Amino acid sequence: MDIFVEEPSAEAFLRAMLPRRFPAGRSFKVLPHQGKDDLLAKLESRLTVYAGGGLQDRRVVVLVDRDADDCHALKRRLESIVAKTRLATRTQNNTRWRVATRIAIEELEAWYFGEWSAVQKVYRGAKLSKAESARNPDFVAGGTWEQLERVLQRAGYFKGGLRKIELARNIGAHFDPDRCTSRSFRRFYEAVMEAAA
């Protein structure tokens, strides 16, 4: 199974988190890109390789951040790109799907808010206010990574600015998928585990 991600921080997070959850004997590759635009520009040509050649038995999960995009429009765009390759998608409810398209809402860092205990294991003293802890992690207003940076800076971390790859690796090592309350993470994780089965 291969996972296409838009940036190295997502790769770092998945490489730290997934090995603890993957079935024995199963492997995965994470293929990072230089941002969402790069991933979207290369997606059709990269998936075309999976339609033929020696990768016909591999499944692919594509993960992009929603950012400020319309979620439904972004999903349609992803599905449209995959359709051009004639690979079956999970969205089509096809039991023999080859590609699952998933969107992190608003971005990867929202997932950390959804599994705050993993953050606290690494960044001791990082606390959410009552309002911050009550909100849905997929609807953190004002930029998710910016909000996370502010919370961690309040606790004395990342005074010079958030180092996203380091953060992703550290949190990923403690992240418990079963505890994460982010719906977009749950949808992504279900597809990954189904591909690994």
N, C-alpha and C positions, 0 to 999 in steps of 0.2 A: 504494500500500500504506500502511496505517495501523497504528501500533503503540500499543496502550493500555498505559500503565504506571501504577504506583500512586503515584509521587512524582517531584518535579522532579529529584532526583539521577539517576534512571534516564534521564530525558529528556536531561539534560546529557551523560551518558556516551554515549548512542546518537547524539546530534547531533555529537559529537566523533569517534566511531569509525566510524560507518557510511558517511559520504560517501566515504571513501577506498576503500571496498569495493563500492559500488553500481555496477551496470552503467551505462554511458553512456546518457543519455536516460531513465533511471528515477528516480523520486523517491519519497520517503516522508514521512509526517507522524508525529510523536510526540505523543500526547495524554496529558498527565499528569493525575493525579487527586490528591485530598487524602488519600492513604493507601489501603490495601487495602480497608477497609470501604466507602469511597466508590466505588471502582472496581466492587466486587461489587454494590453497591446500584444503580448506574447501568448496568451492563453490558447487561442485557436490553433496556432502552429504547434504548440507543445502537446496539446491533446490529440492532434492528428496522428502523432507518433504512437499513441496508445490504441488507436483504431486499427493499426496494422503492426507488422513486425513482431518483435519478441516481447512486447508488453501487453499482449491481448488478455492476459489473466490478471492484470493489476488494476486495482481500483484507485481512484483519485478523489481526494477531498480538497476543494478550493475554498480558502478562507480569506475574506477581505473585510476591512473595517467599513462600517457605514459612513462614518464621519458625519458630514452634513448632507449627504445624499438622501434622496427619497428611497426608503428601504425597498418598496415594491418595484420601483423603476430599476434599481440596482439589481435586484433579483432577476427581473425580466431580462436585463442585459446579460447577466451571467448565463442564464438558461439559453438565451438566443445564441451566444457564442458556442456553447456546448452542442446545441442542436446542429450547427454547421458541420460538426465532426461526425454526426450520426451515432454518438455514444449515448446510451440510455442514462437518464439522470434519476436520482433518488426522488426528486420532486414529482416525477411522473408516476410515483408509487410502483415502480418496476422492481420486482424482487431480484431481477438480474441487473441492477443498475451498475454502471461503471464510474459515474461521476456524481459527487454530491457537492452542491454549491452552498456555502454557508457564509453568513454575515455576522461579524462581531458588532454588537450594538452598544454603544456608539463606536467603541474601539476596544482593543485588547485589554486595556487597563480597567475597563468596567468589570471584567471577570474577577479581578483582584478584589474589588469592592464586594463582589458576591461571595468571596471565600476569605473574609477578613482575618480569620484565625491564621491562615498561612502568612499573611502580611505581618501579623503580630509576632509570629515565631522568629522572624528574621529582624524585624524593625521594632524591637521592644519599646514600649511607651507610645507607639503610634495609636492614637485613639480617635474614634469617630464621635462627633457630637450626637446627641439624641436624634436630631433631624437627619444627619448624614447616615446614621445606621438604620433609620426607618425607611429610607428611600429605596426604590427599585434600582438595582445596579445598572440596568440597561437604560435608565433615564436620568443619568447624572448630568445636570445642566452645566453649561459653561466650559465644556471640554473636559473629558474624563481624565486624561493624563495630567492636565493642569490642576484639576481638583486633587488628584492623588499627590502630586508634587507639594501642594500647599499643606495637606494633612501630614505628610512625612517631614516637611520642613518645620512644622509646628513642634514635632517631636525631636528636632535636632539633626535630621538626616538631609542629605542632598542640598546643602546650603548653596553650593555652586551650580545647582540645576540637576534635574532628574537624569540619571544615567539609565536609559531604558533597557539596554541589553543586560546590564548587571542586575537591575531590578527583576527583570523577567526570569533570569536564571535562578536567582535567589528564591523568589516566590514559587516558581515552578517546582523546586526541590521539595517544597512542603505542601503544595496545593492538593487538596482532597476533592476530586471531582464530585463525589457524592454529597459534599457539603455546599457546593456552589449554588447560589440562588439565581444566578443569571440565566434567563431563559435562552438567550442566544448561545451561551456556553453549552447548555444542556443539549440543544439541537446539534451543535457541532460535535460534541462528545458522543452522542448516540450514533451519528454517522461514522465516526472514526472506529468505534467499537464494533459496529456492524461490519465495516470493511475488514477489521482484524479477525473476525470470527471464522 
